[in-house]
């Protein structure tokens, strides 16, 4: 158990809908990273938040957005869902701002878009 | 930006043999190279990492080598065991134009390792 929690574990929804994925980092960790893992692709970095502020961005679609709250939990919002958004979504956390340290991954949320 | 290529995509070895997975990266400014292991249905977990000021690092049966000139790094697993069967991902840290410590991990496509008993 890495100490990073994610809810829900599974999510099934329809195209066009909007969902929110939630992540709680390890106690004391200030940085949260979001990744998308599709069946035929590796881990794709989406976005990083540090202490409430966006700090790094990957190839995150405009339909996706994220935020980190004062209690340091983070939410990833996916809207106007398409079939291709079906994937495993992981969040990870680190104590500080630097990404050059071990990232502790949560168990993931499996999103299925029908 | 950074691009990471990983080979092979699948690897099958007999228990006790060695396994080698290779990755190349494109950005010479990258300075941090972790390897993650992901068992089926589970989260990725760091198994070893190396920084650009070091050429080799070992941890029991696992070793990683880094060739900065050629821009490639490799994972070596010796005396493989069935529990080593998993997907292995290499990654390179992309600090962006400023080369800072904030940035993103760029992952390879993964190698599915199967260790046959």
Interface residues (C-beta under 8 A of the other chain):
Chain A: X2 X33 X41 X42 X43 X44 X45 X48 X50 X55 X56 X57 X58 X90 X97 X98 X99 X100 X102 X103 X105 X106 X107 X108
Chain B: X6 X31 X32 X34 X42 X43 X44 X45 X46 X49 X51 X89 X91 X93 X95 X96 X101 X102 X103 X104 X105 X106 X107 X108 X109 X110
